[in-house]
């Protein structure tokens, strides 16, 4: 029996310990904001947080999340500064990859309050957007950093 | 906040029609589909409430507008209701969008060809304006005044003379009882009064749901009691199962059983490829079970397909005369003067490989077959194709197939083909319960309807002033029509995609098309044949400019020539388009000039390894010019510091969304130009996932992209696709400027730059 938390809620799992967290979240927990894109950790659509760090849930087996605290897009504070910036910059086109992009950006901004373009490249290049919204993603991350700073000083 | 109720989860979905029949609701049920659209369809039903429920207004004032086109990221689902809301004079914050199921009563519903706004702009205006007239009439009757004394402001009818006003919801019930006015009695707003059309403030209806993870894509659709399926398809097109062994697969926890799916009978169209489906409790178990299947396949004539040798065949064909698709003057007479003083002959060959769509959401669908009827939920660009395909495959009537449309996690043309929805329906019939079919990324890349591989041959005779006096162009590629007709080898229907409409001022010109066989499924991909056609034409134009030692922008403007309407010899739909959308070189020149100016063309010093290139192409009736700046580093790696695009798409609905489309098109263009290549070995696709079919990531993407929209009152044209074609030639022309190396083959990674 694997015990862990998803968005603050205690969960247990006694199925196939090789099952990737992604499919647990989507098919078992019915938290579908986390997306399937490649199954190999190549595209970032499935990004969630494990103990605060951005991970690829498609290549993280359930046996690896024992005792972990998992946060998905459904579990971040509502209208997080990153989501607010995403809306203001009007980043999405189809939107499918954007929850993964947002989770990646949230993790980046937690550790780096004011990332440079270079920092953003390093943090975000594992997340593919086929619609090609990278310029707006970069802009939105800078914007979110400002929102976050303003919030911090408020 | 607006809730995304229309792309709701299947389980909880409330029918729109059902809700609309509650008393007091205004339902605009008039038929507005133009006659020609009906002509191709079955005789429409005469029942008053059956056809075309475009909008309703509830007593609380909530306006519900039907979106009959799919949302795959281009903004159609927002743009069309926004047009209705503008003419209705509705308050957009009180508008809900109801996604239409597939039904010919909405007319054509294939969200492709960059024509959702173009083909529906007038219709949507008429829908909104008609309802507005009816609301005014109802309020005027209530006040006992003449309708012409009344006006509207968002969500209210006003009678200024008596300072009275009634909310739309308050008069909806009365308006619903009125006869629908004739078109000539329905005035449209003048442009100056548009509240939403063309405004910077427009944003996607689904924006908030997308960023919070609430948006429902096909991958997220569920049905009660459904099981999951993953399908092992034949590796080579047309192969069938000889034997298979599922013993190991059945031992995987969560796997319930396996089932076979019959292979299509040629032509393949959108039918299932056939194969073995693993049915399981969840997606992962189905994927895992599949890995343990042992399947023997028979042989297929397409097992001969090897990309390297096929390329030689295409190129050999491109050197032979082909079918003439446009002829002006006599190129041969000029070419015969080869060797004479003042006649310089320049020839070049270009090649572009297959591409895969690789939408971030792989093909997926859920369907239930019950008592001869199918209900499906799918991320489809074309819900009527879902109806038709399932009807053929299961031998039922298409009216007995209900296709609900979710949001699409990208489409790019792949999701016009509903083979995976048909798979779900077939499996559901065999199992007697709803089935969700999920394709892996490997399935998606192996079994795409590929963008075609193409070889092009170009030849010009150039006068001493550097301008061509003759231009011959020949293109050879397996046509999309091979998907519908196994004997198709010529791309007749595709010549309008950048081949029979060269906008250059050249007295002798001939465009040809040579035959090619297909060995994989061929399909539309964002901007289609324009991609390789623009690559060849605009690379060649730049080669001529360089040969004449001219500035590329000046030379391109010279080639386009003076402002005029280009005479084209077109048939069918293309001829119809040309009436309303003549090929106007003044508009093409203008985008070239704007792109050049915004990029600082010729005004910024380009250091070592840096350069700029330009290309200008009209596609989907939109004029686009793109300047790309590159920096080629000492390892030969290409960086893209800047892209400047100018767009004349006529009247635009949501400018910021259009900039987003063109920013995205530059990235999409960079993916195909830098990395995009699908190859086959013995009929099997060599690539499988993002490690060997690379897409542009943020660190390789253009660092700065500007899209400038030309203000225009011309009829609306396409915006989803036309940004893609000019990108690759602008990039490779920039590479030439930076390195003096001419790239005649895509992707760029094939050419050593240092």
Boltz contact constraints between the chains, C-beta under 6 A:
constraints:
  - contact:
      token1: [A, 16]
      token2: [B, 253]
      max_distance: 6.0
  - contact:
      token1: [A, 19]
      token2: [B, 284]
      max_distance: 6.0
  - contact:
      token1: [A, 23]
      token2: [B, 282]
      max_distance: 6.0
  - contact:
      token1: [A, 23]
      token2: [B, 283]
      max_distance: 6.0
  - contact:
      token1: [A, 23]
      token2: [B, 284]
      max_distance: 6.0
  - contact:
      token1: [A, 27]
      token2: [B, 282]
      max_distance: 6.0
  - contact:
      token1: [A, 27]
      token2: [B, 283]
      max_distance: 6.0
  - contact:
      token1: [A, 32]
      token2: [B, 220]
      max_distance: 6.0
  - contact:
      token1: [A, 33]
      token2: [B, 213]
      max_distance: 6.0
  - contact:
      token1: [A, 37]
      token2: [B, 360]
      max_distance: 6.0
  - contact:
      token1: [A, 38]
      token2: [B, 441]
      max_distance: 6.0
  - contact:
      token1: [A, 38]
      token2: [B, 689]
      max_distance: 6.0
  - contact:
      token1: [A, 38]
      token2: [B, 690]
      max_distance: 6.0
  - contact:
      token1: [A, 39]
      token2: [B, 440]
      max_distance: 6.0
  - contact:
      token1: [A, 39]
      token2: [B, 441]
      max_distance: 6.0
  - contact:
      token1: [A, 40]
      token2: [B, 689]
      max_distance: 6.0
  - contact:
      token1: [A, 42]
      token2: [B, 690]
      max_distance: 6.0
  - contact:
      token1: [A, 42]
      token2: [B, 691]
      max_distance: 6.0
  - contact:
      token1: [A, 43]
      token2: [B, 690]
      max_distance: 6.0
  - contact:
      token1: [A, 45]
      token2: [B, 360]
      max_distance: 6.0
  - contact:
      token1: [A, 73]
      token2: [B, 213]
      max_distance: 6.0
  - contact:
      token1: [A, 74]
      token2: [B, 213]
      max_distance: 6.0
  - contact:
      token1: [A, 83]
      token2: [B, 211]
      max_distance: 6.0
  - contact:
      token1: [A, 86]
      token2: [B, 211]
      max_distance: 6.0
  - contact:
      token1: [A, 87]
      token2: [B, 207]
      max_distance: 6.0
  - contact:
      token1: [A, 87]
      token2: [B, 211]
      max_distance: 6.0
  - contact:
      token1: [A, 90]
      token2: [B, 203]
      max_distance: 6.0
  - contact:
      token1: [A, 90]
      token2: [B, 656]
      max_distance: 6.0
  - contact:
      token1: [A, 92]
      token2: [B, 210]
      max_distance: 6.0
  - contact:
      token1: [A, 93]
      token2: [B, 73]
      max_distance: 6.0
  - contact:
      token1: [A, 93]
      token2: [B, 660]
      max_distance: 6.0
  - contact:
      token1: [A, 93]
      token2: [B, 664]
      max_distance: 6.0
  - contact:
      token1: [A, 94]
      token2: [B, 72]
      max_distance: 6.0
  - contact:
      token1: [A, 94]
      token2: [B, 73]
      max_distance: 6.0
  - contact:
      token1: [A, 94]
      token2: [B, 409]
      max_distance: 6.0
  - contact:
      token1: [A, 94]
      token2: [B, 410]
      max_distance: 6.0
  - contact:
      token1: [A, 95]
      token2: [B, 210]
      max_distance: 6.0
  - contact:
      token1: [A, 95]
      token2: [B, 215]
      max_distance: 6.0
  - contact:
      token1: [A, 96]
      token2: [B, 217]
      max_distance: 6.0
  - contact:
      token1: [A, 96]
      token2: [B, 360]
      max_distance: 6.0
  - contact:
      token1: [A, 96]
      token2: [B, 361]
      max_distance: 6.0
  - contact:
      token1: [A, 96]
      token2: [B, 409]
      max_distance: 6.0
  - contact:
      token1: [A, 97]
      token2: [B, 360]
      max_distance: 6.0
  - contact:
      token1: [A, 98]
      token2: [B, 210]
      max_distance: 6.0
  - contact:
      token1: [A, 99]
      token2: [B, 213]
      max_distance: 6.0
  - contact:
      token1: [A, 121]
      token2: [B, 698]
      max_distance: 6.0
  - contact:
      token1: [A, 121]
      token2: [B, 699]
      max_distance: 6.0
  - contact:
      token1: [A, 124]
      token2: [B, 698]
      max_distance: 6.0
  - contact:
      token1: [A, 125]
      token2: [B, 697]
      max_distance: 6.0
  - contact:
      token1: [A, 125]
      token2: [B, 698]
      max_distance: 6.0
  - contact:
      token1: [A, 125]
      token2: [B, 699]
      max_distance: 6.0
  - contact:
      token1: [A, 128]
      token2: [B, 695]
      max_distance: 6.0
  - contact:
      token1: [A, 130]
      token2: [B, 359]
      max_distance: 6.0
  - contact:
      token1: [A, 130]
      token2: [B, 360]
      max_distance: 6.0
  - contact:
      token1: [A, 130]
      token2: [B, 410]
      max_distance: 6.0
  - contact:
      token1: [A, 131]
      token2: [B, 73]
      max_distance: 6.0
  - contact:
      token1: [A, 131]
      token2: [B, 664]
      max_distance: 6.0
  - contact:
      token1: [A, 132]
      token2: [B, 664]
      max_distance: 6.0
  - contact:
      token1: [A, 132]
      token2: [B, 667]
      max_distance: 6.0
  - contact:
      token1: [A, 132]
      token2: [B, 668]
      max_distance: 6.0
  - contact:
      token1: [A, 134]
      token2: [B, 698]
      max_distance: 6.0
  - contact:
      token1: [A, 134]
      token2: [B, 701]
      max_distance: 6.0
  - contact:
      token1: [A, 135]
      token2: [B, 663]
      max_distance: 6.0
  - contact:
      token1: [A, 135]
      token2: [B, 705]
      max_distance: 6.0
